[in-house]
Amino acid sequence: MACLQECTELMDEFGDDEALDAALVAGARKVEHHEIATYGSLSAWAEQLGG
């Protein structure tokens, strides 16, 4: 499931609940984790290819 879709579902599930902010922060952290993991992989591949 795409991270954006998951965040949208969290917004629907939590609505105006006080826990919504925490749920959205958790979703944003997932996005950042994927970005960092992707960058690390691309950097390693570039090194192996002589970049």
C-alpha positions, 0 to 999 in steps of 0.5 A: 500500500502506498504511504499516501494512501495509508495516510488518507485512510488514517485520516478517514479512520481517526477523523477529529480524534486527538490521535490523528496528529500522531497517526499522521506523524507516523505516516510521514516517518514511514515516507522519510524512511523509504526516501532514506532507504532509497537514497542509500541504495542508489548511492551504493549502486552508484559507487559499485558502478564507479560513480 
